[in-house]
Amino acid sequence: MPLILLIMLIFVDRNNTAYVVGFLFLLFLYTIILVTRILYAKKVWNKEFSDKNYANDASIIKMQDQIEKFDK
């Protein structure tokens, strides 16, 4: 999709209002999709790694300790 938008940016007739509106619609739609996916990934990440067992565990000092706990 980004490649298509780049090609459209170069070749779209800027004097034709329909082309400009169509390009802007695709650009905003793609941006909304990307932001939505990032926010969803953040939500899933926080849900997955906010376990109370890991938050209060004193044996986890560094990230490697936490990774080892997750692997168990």
WOKAKA-V772077 format. One record per residue. RES is the residue in one letter. SS is DSSP state (alpha for helix, beta for strand, coil for the rest). OMEGA is omega in degrees with one decimal (999 if undefined). D_CENTER is the distance of its C-alpha to the mean C-alpha in Angstrom with 1 decimal. Layout:
res->RES ss->SS omega->OMEGA d_center->D_CENTER
res->RES ss->SS omega->OMEGA d_center->D_CENTER
This chain:
res->M ss->coil omega->178.9 d_center->14.8
res->P ss->alpha omega->178.5 d_center->14.5
res->L ss->alpha omega->177.8 d_center->17.9
res->I ss->alpha omega->179.1 d_center->19.3
res->L ss->alpha omega->177.8 d_center->18.3
res->L ss->alpha omega->178.5 d_center->19.9
res->I ss->alpha omega->178.3 d_center->23.0
res->M ss->alpha omega->178.7 d_center->23.2
res->L ss->alpha omega->-178.8 d_center->23.1
res->I ss->alpha omega->-170.0 d_center->26.0
res->F ss->alpha omega->-178.4 d_center->28.1
res->V ss->coil omega->176.2 d_center->27.6
res->D ss->coil omega->-174.5 d_center->30.9
res->R ss->coil omega->177.7 d_center->30.2
res->N ss->coil omega->179.2 d_center->33.4
res->N ss->coil omega->-175.2 d_center->32.5
res->T ss->alpha omega->-179.0 d_center->30.8
res->A ss->alpha omega->179.0 d_center->29.5
res->Y ss->alpha omega->-179.1 d_center->27.7
res->V ss->alpha omega->179.1 d_center->26.1
res->V ss->alpha omega->177.8 d_center->25.1
res->G ss->alpha omega->178.4 d_center->23.6
res->F ss->alpha omega->179.7 d_center->21.7
res->L ss->alpha omega->177.0 d_center->20.3
res->F ss->alpha omega->178.4 d_center->19.5
res->L ss->alpha omega->179.9 d_center->17.5
res->L ss->alpha omega->179.3 d_center->15.7
res->F ss->alpha omega->177.9 d_center->14.9
res->L ss->alpha omega->179.0 d_center->13.9
res->Y ss->alpha omega->178.1 d_center->11.5
res->T ss->alpha omega->178.9 d_center->10.0
res->I ss->alpha omega->178.8 d_center->10.0
res->I ss->alpha omega->179.5 d_center->8.4
res->L ss->alpha omega->-180.0 d_center->5.3
res->V ss->alpha omega->179.0 d_center->5.6
res->T ss->alpha omega->178.8 d_center->6.7
res->R ss->alpha omega->178.7 d_center->4.3
res->I ss->alpha omega->179.3 d_center->2.4
res->L ss->alpha omega->177.4 d_center->6.2
res->Y ss->alpha omega->178.5 d_center->7.4
res->A ss->alpha omega->177.1 d_center->6.4
res->K ss->alpha omega->179.7 d_center->8.0
res->K ss->alpha omega->179.6 d_center->10.7
res->V ss->alpha omega->179.4 d_center->11.5
res->W ss->alpha omega->-179.0 d_center->11.7
res->N ss->alpha omega->178.8 d_center->14.0
res->K ss->alpha omega->-176.6 d_center->15.9
res->E ss->alpha omega->-172.9 d_center->16.5
res->F ss->coil omega->178.6 d_center->17.6
res->S ss->coil omega->179.5 d_center->19.5
res->D ss->coil omega->-178.2 d_center->22.6
res->K ss->alpha omega->179.5 d_center->25.8
res->N ss->alpha omega->-178.7 d_center->27.6
res->Y ss->alpha omega->-177.5 d_center->25.5
res->A ss->alpha omega->-176.1 d_center->25.3
res->N ss->coil omega->-177.6 d_center->29.1
res->D ss->coil omega->-177.8 d_center->30.0
res->A ss->coil omega->-178.5 d_center->32.1
res->S ss->coil omega->178.6 d_center->32.1
res->I ss->coil omega->-179.0 d_center->28.5
res->I ss->coil omega->-179.8 d_center->29.0
res->K ss->coil omega->-174.5 d_center->26.4
res->M ss->alpha omega->-179.9 d_center->23.1
res->Q ss->alpha omega->176.9 d_center->25.2
res->D ss->alpha omega->-179.8 d_center->27.2
res->Q ss->alpha omega->178.5 d_center->24.2
res->I ss->alpha omega->178.0 d_center->23.0
res->E ss->alpha omega->178.0 d_center->26.6
res->K ss->alpha omega->179.7 d_center->26.7
res->F ss->alpha omega->-177.3 d_center->23.6
res->D ss->alpha omega->-178.3 d_center->25.2
res->K ss->coil omega->999 d_center->28.4
